[in-house]
Amino acid sequence: MENDTSIYVNNTQIGNVESYIYLGQRDSIRDKNQDKEIQRRITAGWIAFAKHRGNIGKCLKRQVFNSCVFPAMTYGA
């Protein structure tokens, strides 16, 4: 990173990261392109949706996808 200043909390050095998740959103200090955040949300939506495979009928599954998963994946896109 540009700044080599070390930060310590209770005598433990805090590491530097390129990106992090804060309040459910990926943030990056250098990369202002939102492609990785959009891809992360799409992946999270599919993972959540796949957890219910076989637990509910197709009609209800489609309604859940359209009302819950799809808006979460497209928010910010």
C-alpha positions in Angstrom: 0.0 0.0 0.0 1.0 3.6 -0.4 1.2 4.4 3.3 3.4 2.1 5.5 2.2 3.5 8.8 1.3 0.6 11.1 -1.7 0.8 13.4 -1.7 -1.1 16.7 -4.7 -2.0 18.9 -3.8 -3.5 22.3 -0.2 -4.2 21.0 -1.6 -6.1 18.0 -0.8 -4.8 14.5 -3.9 -4.3 12.3 -3.4 -5.6 8.8 -4.0 -3.8 5.5 -6.6 -5.0 3.1 -7.5 -4.1 -0.5 -11.3 -4.5 0.0 -13.7 -5.4 2.8 -17.4 -6.0 3.4 -19.1 -3.3 5.5 -22.8 -3.2 6.2 -23.4 -5.8 3.5 -21.5 -3.9 0.7 -18.1 -4.6 -0.7 -15.9 -1.5 -0.5 -12.4 -1.1 -2.0 -9.9 1.7 -1.4 -8.4 1.6 -4.9 -10.9 -0.1 -7.1 -14.0 2.1 -7.6 -15.4 -0.3 -10.3 -18.6 -1.9 -8.9 -18.3 -5.1 -11.0 -16.9 -7.2 -8.1 -19.7 -6.0 -5.8 -22.4 -6.8 -8.4 -20.9 -10.2 -8.9 -20.8 -10.8 -5.2 -24.4 -9.9 -4.8 -25.5 -12.2 -7.7 -23.5 -15.1 -6.2 -25.0 -14.4 -2.7 -28.5 -14.4 -4.2 -28.1 -17.7 -6.0 -26.6 -19.3 -2.9 -29.5 -18.2 -0.7 -32.0 -19.3 -3.4 -30.3 -22.7 -3.8 -30.7 -23.5 -0.1 -34.4 -24.0 -0.7 -34.0 -26.4 -3.6 -36.7 -29.0 -3.2 -38.2 -27.5 0.0 -40.9 -25.5 -1.8 -43.0 -25.9 -5.0 -41.9 -24.3 -8.3 -44.7 -21.7 -8.2 -43.8 -20.5 -4.7 -40.1 -20.7 -5.6 -40.6 -18.4 -8.6 -42.5 -15.9 -6.4 -39.7 -15.9 -3.8 -37.1 -15.5 -6.5 -39.0 -12.6 -8.2 -39.8 -10.8 -4.9 -36.7 -11.4 -2.8 -33.7 -12.8 -4.6 -33.8 -10.9 -7.9 -34.2 -7.4 -6.3 -31.3 -8.2 -3.9 -29.1 -9.2 -6.9 -30.0 -6.2 -9.0 -29.8 -3.5 -6.3 -27.1 -1.1 -7.2 -26.6 -2.6 -10.7 
